Amino acid sequence: MNRAPTSRQARAQRTGLRAEALAALVLVLKGYRIVARRYAAAGGEIDLIARRGDTVAFVEVKARAQLEDAHAAISQQKAARMARCARHWLARNPWAAGLTLRCDAVFLAPRRLPRHVPAVLSLAID
């Protein structure tokens, strides 16, 4: 049985979608091409998958009241779930196997410029 989301859940989902759209714009302005959005598999989700040159970035987007809180919101558990999901994506996209793979993040906070941090976590996909 599917339940309708509560107003708090719906608000959080809208905030997340806006944050991901802004993060995608930031990456595009930096020369990345968005390959996938909200890629879910293997018990995890990757907010954005972007490519620039020979690099594929699996991007976590975090929006918090303070940029420092956004950075702290990425746990090792999240990193493990992202790695599982990245392995799944790579199995479906063998063209990317020879490229540089990394886990980036885009942090967002009100009245602050978005911060793109390349290689924020090690991506253990072996």
Long-range contacts (C-beta under 8 A, 24 or more apart in sequence): 15-63, 16-61, 16-63, 19-61, 19-62, 19-63, 19-108, 20-47, 20-48, 20-61, 22-106, 22-108, 22-114, 23-47, 23-48, 23-59, 23-61, 23-106, 23-108, 23-114, 23-116, 24-48, 24-50, 26-106, 26-114, 26-116, 27-57, 27-59, 27-106, 27-116, 30-116, 32-57, 36-89, 39-85, 39-89, 40-85, 41-84, 41-85, 41-88, 41-89, 42-81, 42-84, 42-85, 42-87, 42-88, 43-81, 43-84, 43-85, 44-81, 44-82, 44-84, 44-85, 45-81, 45-85, 46-82, 46-85, 46-86, 46-89, 48-106, 49-89, 50-104, 51-96, 51-99, 54-99, 54-100, 55-99, 55-100, 55-101, 55-102, 56-96, 56-99, 56-100, 56-101, 56-102, 57-102, 57-103, 57-104, 57-118, 58-82, 58-85, 58-86, 58-89, 58-101, 58-102, 58-103, 58-104, 58-123, 59-103, 59-104, 59-105, 59-106, 60-103, 60-104, 60-105, 60-106, 60-120, 60-121, 61-105, 61-106, 61-108, 62-105, 62-106, 62-107, 62-108, 63-107, 63-108, 63-109, 64-107, 64-108, 64-109, 65-109, 65-110, 66-109, 67-107, 67-108, 67-109, 67-112, 67-115, 69-109, 70-105, 70-107, 70-108, 70-109, 71-105, 71-107, 71-117, 71-120, 74-105, 74-120, 74-121, 79-103, 79-121, 79-122, 79-123, 79-124, 80-124, 82-121, 82-123, 83-123, 83-124, 83-125, 86-123, 86-125, 87-125, 90-125, 101-125
